[in-house]
Amino acid sequence: MAPVGGTAVQDHVALAEIELCGELIIAASAAEDRLSLESIDEVLRVAEEKNPA
């Protein structure tokens, strides 16, 4: 039985983190060398957070 109260938000956050980790793994495996900080920011969509459209 699922716990009552407040878990939906935590699950949503956990799923988002898992998705971002997966995207980083895919990008790293496709790269010929280590990912640059700029590449990591691009994969994690950091610029979109700083400059929302």
C-alpha positions as MATLAB code, in Angstrom:
seq = 'MAPVGGTAVQDHVALAEIELCGELIIAASAAEDRLSLESIDEVLRVAEEKNPA';
ca = [
       0.000    0.000    0.000;
       1.305    3.462   -0.941;
       2.021    5.977    1.825;
      -0.562    8.724    2.193;
       0.228   12.414    1.652;
       2.987   14.343   -0.047;
       4.670   11.594   -2.032;
       3.473   12.732   -5.470;
       5.729   15.794   -5.425;
       8.718   13.771   -4.286;
       8.074   11.175   -6.978;
       7.819   13.900   -9.623;
      11.147   15.381   -8.549;
      12.799   11.956   -8.427;
      11.552   11.116  -11.924;
      12.869   14.424  -13.264;
      16.286   13.743  -11.707;
      16.359   10.233  -13.170;
      15.479   11.612  -16.608;
      18.290   14.191  -16.430;
      20.783   11.536  -15.309;
      19.731    9.378  -18.238;
      20.227   12.258  -20.651;
      23.713   12.873  -19.230;
      24.602    9.188  -19.610;
      23.444    9.199  -23.240;
      25.409   12.377  -24.001;
      28.535   11.040  -22.287;
      28.370    7.722  -24.129;
      27.989    9.501  -27.486;
      30.896   11.892  -26.832;
      34.407   11.111  -28.025;
      35.944   12.761  -24.956;
      34.814   14.071  -21.590;
      31.826   16.403  -21.672;
      32.710   20.052  -21.217;
      30.896   22.095  -18.597;
      29.077   23.867  -21.426;
      27.935   20.524  -22.862;
      26.690   19.387  -19.461;
      24.799   22.661  -19.019;
      23.243   22.174  -22.465;
      22.131   18.619  -21.653;
      20.697   19.731  -18.305;
      19.055   22.762  -19.948;
      20.689   25.126  -17.458;
      20.599   28.088  -19.864;
      16.832   27.659  -20.239;
      16.455   28.038  -16.475;
      18.629   31.153  -16.373;
      16.942   32.797  -19.370;
      13.309   31.656  -19.493;
      11.601   32.606  -22.740;
];
